[in-house]
C-alpha cells in the first residue's frame, strides 16, 4: 500500500516520507479500513514535532489518528456484515504506530463508527479527536440540560463541536470567538449567543458575557486555560466547573482561593485516555448531532497523500481557515 511515515521527528519536509509498505491485516476484534480521507489535527503535528518531548514512541510512525473510509476486511469475532460499511474512525495512532495517512488502516472494531450516507468521508475524517474531546468537555461535570455553558473558542474545531453537542443536550450556550469568520461558525453550530472578544480586556469580556448571563455560567469549555482562567473564575457560579483541553503556558498560575471559595471543579482533558465508554458515547452523540442537522466542519484545504508535508506545514503555520484533510482514496471508496 501507499503510505506516509516518519522515522525521526522534525520539520515536515525533512522527516515525512511517502512510499510503499505492506498493507496491515485485521486481527481479532479489528477491522481494516480502505481509507478515503485522513484528518490532520494539531496533536498529529505536535507528535511529529516532538512538541511534548516524549520522543519517538515507535521506530516508524504513520501519522494521524482520525480518518474515514470503507471496511474491507474484518478479523476474528467481527461480523462480516461490516464489510463494505462506510465508517469514520478515531484513535488509530493512539498508542499504535500506524495511523490513517495510508491507503489502509486497522483499528479495533469499536473505533470504526458507522458514517451516515449523507456525510462525506472528509467530514468523517475530521470528527475523532475534536468531536470526542468536545463531548467529554461538555459532559464531564454532569448533565448540562437547562444550564448555562460558556464555550471559549467556539469557532475552533473542538469549540464548534462543543457548541453543537451542548445545544443538542439542552444547555443555554454562549460562545466566545475572535473573528467574524469564527462568529459565523459558532452560530452555524447552534450557539444561542456569540461574543467577539477581540480587542477587549479581561474586564470587558466579563461584562460582555454577564450581559447575556447576569447570574454567571455553570460550566465552561476552555481552549486557553492559562489566558482565560482570569475571565472564567469571575463568571462561574457556585459549584461551577471548567473542562480545559488546551493551554498556551504549560505551567499557568491560577486564582486558587477564589476557585476554592466557589467550590469550582477543574477537569483537565487528554483525549487519548478518556474512558472507553466516554468515547463510545461521544461517537453516538456526534452521529446523532450530524443526523439532526449540524453541518459539520468547513474544509479549508485538501492535499493528496503525496503532499502530506505541505499539509502539515499548512496546519503548523495557520495558513488555512478551516480543517485540513488528506485525500487518500476516492469518495466512492
Secondary structure per residue as TSV (DSSP state, phi and psi in degrees):
chain	resnum	aa	ss	phi	psi
A	1	X	-	360.0	159.1
A	2	X	E	-86.7	137.6
A	3	X	E	-151.3	161.3
A	4	X	E	-114.5	141.3
A	5	X	E	-153.6	168.5
A	6	X	B	-137.5	147.4
A	7	X	S	-116.7	2.1
A	8	X	S	-153.3	159.9
A	9	X	-	-97.4	151.6
A	10	X	S	157.5	-158.4
A	11	X	-	-66.1	145.3
A	12	X	H	-57.7	-44.2
A	13	X	H	-67.3	-22.0
A	14	X	H	-87.2	-28.8
A	15	X	H	-117.6	-22.4
A	16	X	-	-80.4	130.8
A	17	X	E	-123.0	140.2
A	18	X	E	-116.4	127.0
A	19	X	E	-164.7	-163.2
A	20	X	E	-105.9	141.1
A	21	X	-	-150.6	166.2
A	22	X	-	-65.4	138.6
A	23	X	-	-71.3	142.5
A	24	X	-	-73.0	160.3
A	25	X	-	-113.8	143.2
A	26	X	-	-72.0	127.5
A	27	X	-	-94.3	-171.0
A	28	X	T	-57.9	127.8
A	29	X	T	76.3	9.8
A	30	X	E	-116.1	162.3
A	31	X	E	-126.5	151.1
A	32	X	E	-104.4	136.2
A	33	X	E	-112.9	129.3
A	34	X	E	-80.9	108.6
A	35	X	E	-75.1	130.3
A	36	X	E	-100.2	-37.4
A	37	X	E	-145.5	144.2
A	38	X	E	-123.9	122.8
A	39	X	E	-85.9	143.0
A	40	X	-	-110.5	120.7
A	41	X	-	-108.6	156.9
A	42	X	H	-53.0	-35.6
A	43	X	H	-62.8	-34.5
A	44	X	H	-64.1	-41.3
A	45	X	H	-66.4	-42.9
A	46	X	H	-64.3	-38.3
A	47	X	H	-60.7	-45.0
A	48	X	H	-66.7	-31.8
A	49	X	H	-77.5	-19.3
A	50	X	T	62.1	44.3
A	51	X	T	-63.7	-26.5
A	52	X	T	-100.8	3.1
A	53	X	S	69.7	26.9
A	54	X	-	-96.7	-6.7
A	55	X	-	76.3	-170.5
A	56	X	-	-77.8	117.8
A	57	X	S	-75.2	-22.8
A	58	X	S	-141.9	156.7
A	59	X	S	-60.9	-34.6
A	60	X	S	-133.4	133.7
A	61	X	B	-124.4	124.6
A	62	X	B	-91.0	116.6
A	63	X	-	-76.1	171.8
A	64	X	-	87.5	123.2
A	65	X	S	-88.3	-25.4
A	66	X	E	-109.0	145.7
A	67	X	E	-169.3	-179.9
A	68	X	E	-154.0	152.1
A	69	X	E	174.0	-146.7
A	70	X	E	-126.3	133.8
A	71	X	E	-68.1	123.8
A	72	X	E	-120.5	-3.1
A	73	X	E	-157.5	140.8
A	74	X	E	-125.0	147.1
A	75	X	-	-91.0	179.3
A	76	X	T	-57.5	134.9
A	77	X	T	88.9	-1.5
A	78	X	S	-110.6	130.9
A	79	X	-	-61.7	137.3
A	80	X	G	-68.4	-10.7
A	81	X	G	-63.9	-15.9
A	82	X	G	-81.0	-13.0
A	83	X	T	-61.3	131.0
A	84	X	T	85.3	-1.1
A	85	X	-	-74.6	134.9
A	86	X	E	-75.9	130.0
A	87	X	E	-141.7	158.1
A	88	X	E	-116.3	150.4
A	89	X	E	-128.8	158.1
A	90	X	-	-135.7	156.6
A	91	X	-	70.7	19.3
A	92	X	T	-62.5	-33.3
A	93	X	T	-113.7	23.5
A	94	X	S	-92.5	111.5
A	95	X	S	62.3	20.3
A	96	X	S	-134.9	150.8
A	97	X	S	-79.4	-26.9
A	98	X	B	-117.4	113.0
A	99	X	-	-95.8	-151.3
A	100	X	S	-95.5	1.8
A	101	X	S	-82.1	59.3
A	102	X	B	-162.0	165.4
A	103	X	S	-70.3	-24.3
A	104	X	E	-137.7	146.5
A	105	X	E	-141.9	145.3
A	106	X	E	-111.3	132.3
A	107	X	E	-140.0	157.4
A	108	X	E	-54.4	142.3
A	109	X	G	-55.9	-34.5
A	110	X	G	-69.0	-17.8
A	111	X	G	-92.8	3.5
A	112	X	E	-106.6	108.2
A	113	X	E	-104.6	136.2
A	114	X	E	-54.7	133.4
A	115	X	-	-109.0	121.8
A	116	X	-	-56.3	144.7
A	117	X	T	-59.8	-28.0
A	118	X	T	-80.7	-6.9
A	119	X	S	-106.8	131.5
A	120	X	-	-71.3	157.9
A	121	X	H	-60.6	-35.6
A	122	X	H	-60.2	-44.9
A	123	X	H	-63.1	-44.0
A	124	X	H	-59.5	-37.2
A	125	X	H	-69.4	-13.2
A	126	X	T	-98.9	-5.2
A	127	X	S	-78.4	-37.9
A	128	X	H	-51.6	-80.1
A	129	X	H	-61.2	-51.3
A	130	X	H	-66.3	-39.5
A	131	X	H	-69.1	-43.4
A	132	X	H	-69.6	-38.6
A	133	X	H	-61.6	-44.3
A	134	X	H	-62.7	-43.8
A	135	X	H	-62.4	-44.5
A	136	X	H	-62.8	-41.6
A	137	X	H	-64.5	-34.9
A	138	X	H	-73.9	-41.5
A	139	X	H	-105.3	-5.4
A	140	X	T	-61.5	-28.6
A	141	X	T	-92.6	0.1
A	142	X	S	122.2	-179.3
A	143	X	-	-58.6	144.1
A	144	X	-	-112.1	1.2
A	145	X	T	-58.1	128.6
A	146	X	T	76.5	6.1
A	147	X	S	-107.9	158.3
A	148	X	E	-90.9	120.7
A	149	X	E	-118.7	129.0
A	150	X	E	-104.4	124.6
A	151	X	E	-107.7	107.0
A	152	X	E	-78.8	126.1
A	153	X	T	78.5	49.1
A	154	X	T	-71.5	-5.2
A	155	X	T	-98.7	-6.5
A	156	X	S	-78.3	177.8
A	157	X	H	-62.8	-51.5
A	158	X	H	-68.5	-41.0
A	159	X	H	-59.2	-47.2
A	160	X	H	-68.4	-34.1
A	161	X	H	-63.5	-42.6
A	162	X	H	-62.0	-41.9
A	163	X	H	-59.4	-50.0
A	164	X	H	-61.5	-44.0
A	165	X	H	-70.0	-41.5
A	166	X	H	-67.7	-39.9
A	167	X	H	-62.2	-46.4
A	168	X	H	-63.6	-30.1
A	169	X	T	-80.8	0.4
A	170	X	T	95.5	13.0
A	171	X	-	-83.1	158.4
A	172	X	E	-91.2	114.0
A	173	X	E	-110.3	124.0
A	174	X	E	-110.1	131.7
A	175	X	E	-119.8	139.0
A	176	X	E	-102.9	145.4
A	177	X	E	-141.7	174.5
A	178	X	S	-130.2	17.6
A	179	X	S	-160.5	161.9
A	180	X	H	-65.5	-37.0
A	181	X	H	-61.1	-47.0
A	182	X	H	-66.5	-31.0
A	183	X	H	-61.6	-44.4
A	184	X	H	-66.9	-35.2
A	185	X	H	-63.4	-47.9
A	186	X	H	-64.7	-38.3
A	187	X	H	-64.6	-42.6
A	188	X	H	-63.2	-32.1
A	189	X	H	-75.3	-14.0
A	190	X	T	113.7	9.6
A	191	X	-	-59.0	138.4
A	192	X	S	-77.5	-31.7
A	193	X	E	-139.3	137.5
A	194	X	E	-125.4	129.3
A	195	X	E	-118.6	122.6
A	196	X	E	-85.5	112.0
A	197	X	-	-91.9	-1.9
A	198	X	T	-60.2	132.7
A	199	X	T	82.6	0.0
A	200	X	-	-102.4	145.4
A	201	X	-	-75.4	172.3
A	202	X	H	-56.4	-46.3
A	203	X	H	-63.5	-37.6
A	204	X	H	-66.4	-39.5
A	205	X	H	-65.3	-42.3
A	206	X	H	-58.9	-42.8
A	207	X	H	-63.9	-41.1
A	208	X	H	-62.9	-42.4
A	209	X	H	-69.1	-41.6
A	210	X	H	-63.0	-25.9
A	211	X	H	-62.6	-28.9
A	212	X	H	-102.3	-20.3
A	213	X	-	-136.7	75.1
A	214	X	T	-57.8	-30.2
A	215	X	T	-89.6	1.5
A	216	X	-	94.7	-173.6
A	217	X	E	-121.4	158.0
A	218	X	E	-90.6	-33.1
A	219	X	E	-148.8	143.1
A	220	X	E	-127.5	129.3
A	221	X	E	-95.1	117.7
A	222	X	E	-117.1	122.3
A	223	X	S	-95.8	-18.6
A	224	X	-	-140.0	73.9
A	225	X	H	-57.4	-43.8
A	226	X	H	-62.5	-41.2
A	227	X	H	-83.1	-36.8
A	228	X	H	-95.8	-7.8
A	229	X	H	-58.6	-29.1
A	230	X	H	-77.8	-17.0
A	231	X	H	-87.6	-42.4
A	232	X	H	-63.6	-45.3
A	233	X	H	-58.2	-48.6
A	234	X	H	-66.1	-22.1
A	235	X	H	-85.8	-20.5
A	236	X	E	-77.9	138.1
A	237	X	E	-77.0	169.4
A	238	X	E	-56.7	136.2
A	239	X	E	67.0	22.1
A	240	X	E	-75.9	-177.9
A	241	X	E	-150.3	153.9
A	242	X	E	-127.4	132.3
A	243	X	E	-115.1	107.7
A	244	X	E	-107.2	132.3
A	245	X	-	-121.7	1.7
A	246	X	-	-160.0	157.6
A	247	X	-	-153.9	149.5
A	248	X	S	-81.5	-46.9
A	249	X	S	-91.9	120.8
A	250	X	T	-70.5	-14.7
A	251	X	T	-128.5	67.1
A	252	X	-	-75.0	150.0
A	253	X	-	-79.1	150.0
A	254	X	-	-134.9	149.9
A	255	X	-	-79.9	78.1
A	256	X	H	-55.5	-52.9
A	257	X	H	-67.4	-37.8
A	258	X	H	-63.3	-39.6
A	259	X	H	-69.0	-40.8
A	260	X	H	-62.0	-46.1
A	261	X	H	-64.8	-21.1
A	262	X	T	-94.8	-0.8
A	263	X	T	55.5	45.3
A	264	X	-	-77.2	137.6
A	265	X	E	-100.6	132.9
A	266	X	E	-111.6	131.2
A	267	X	E	-122.4	126.9
A	268	X	E	-108.8	123.5
A	269	X	-	-115.6	119.3
A	270	X	-	-116.7	113.9
A	271	X	G	-64.1	-29.1
A	272	X	G	-59.5	-29.6
A	273	X	G	-113.2	20.7
A	274	X	S	-65.4	151.4
A	275	X	-	-57.4	145.1
A	276	X	H	-56.6	-40.2
A	277	X	H	-66.9	-29.6
A	278	X	H	-69.2	-38.5
A	279	X	H	-65.6	-41.7
A	280	X	H	-68.1	-38.7
A	281	X	H	-63.1	-38.7
A	282	X	H	-63.7	-43.4
A	283	X	H	-60.3	-43.7
A	284	X	H	-63.2	-43.4
A	285	X	H	-66.4	-37.7
A	286	X	H	-64.7	-44.3
A	287	X	H	-61.3	-43.1
A	288	X	H	-62.2	-39.9
A	289	X	H	-67.5	-40.6
A	290	X	H	-64.7	-42.2
A	291	X	H	-65.1	-29.6
A	292	X	T	-84.9	-1.5
A	293	X	T	124.6	-5.7
A	294	X	-	-62.1	133.1
A	295	X	-	-82.7	-7.7
A	296	X	-	78.6	-155.1
A	297	X	-	-92.0	151.6
A	298	X	-	-80.1	124.9
A	299	X	E	-88.3	112.4
A	300	X	E	-85.3	-30.3
A	301	X	E	-159.2	145.7
A	302	X	E	-122.5	133.4
A	303	X	E	-126.9	143.0
A	304	X	E	-70.3	160.5
A	305	X	G	-54.0	-37.2
A	306	X	G	-62.3	-21.9
A	307	X	G	-107.4	34.1
A	308	X	H	-60.8	-34.1
A	309	X	H	-62.1	-43.1
A	310	X	H	-64.8	-36.5
A	311	X	H	-64.6	-42.8
A	312	X	H	-64.3	-39.1
A	313	X	H	-62.2	-38.6
A	314	X	H	-63.0	-38.8
A	315	X	H	-71.2	-46.1
A	316	X	H	-57.7	-45.7
A	317	X	T	-92.8	1.4
A	318	X	T	62.9	34.1
A	319	X	-	-74.5	-18.9
A	320	X	-	-119.7	136.1
A	321	X	S	-90.5	123.1
A	322	X	S	103.0	-175.5
A	323	X	E	-81.3	151.4
A	324	X	E	-112.2	128.8
A	325	X	E	-129.8	153.8
A	326	X	E	-96.7	131.0
A	327	X	E	-89.4	109.2
A	328	X	-	-99.4	-49.2
A	329	X	S	-123.4	-174.3
A	330	X	-	-81.1	159.5
A	331	X	T	-63.4	-19.6
A	332	X	T	-92.8	6.6
A	333	X	-	-47.4	360.0
